[in-house]
Amino acid sequence: MSIENQSPEDHEPAPVGTMVLLVLTALGMTVAWAFLYFGIFLPRGTVS
């Protein structure tokens, strides 16, 4: 089958589970960064 004969309906849908894992990982890392930055680094003040 050549590319010219393929229609958009012939393609499989994108894997939803992969996108969900990507979003959950990004959110988890953002929450962890915010906790470290605002909860630990900023309250300790500048390096002395």
N, C-alpha and C positions, 0 to 999 in steps of 0.2 A: 504494500500500500504506500503510495507516494504522499508527500506532504500536501500536494494540491488537492487530493481527494478527501482529506480529513476535514471534518466540520468541527466547530467548537463543542458540539454535543458529544463527540467521540472521546473527549478527554475525561479522565477520572477527576473527581473533585479533589481539591487540596486536602491534605490530612488535617483534620480539626484538632486531634489530640496533640499533635506536635505544636500547633499554635497555642493551645491552652497551656502546655508545659512551658513554653517560652515566656508567655505572659506571667505565669505564676512565679517563675524563676526571677524575672525582671522585677516584679513587685516585691518579692522577698528580699532581693538584694538592695532595693531602694529603701525598704523599711529598715534593714540592718544598717545601711549607711546612715540614715537619719538618726537612728538610735546612737550609733557611735559618735556622730558629729555633734548632735545637740545634747545628748545625754552624758557623754564622757569628755570629749575634747573641749567644747566651749566652757563648761563649768570649771574646768581646771585652770583656765586662763592661759596666758602666754608662757612660752618656755623661758625659764630663768637660769 
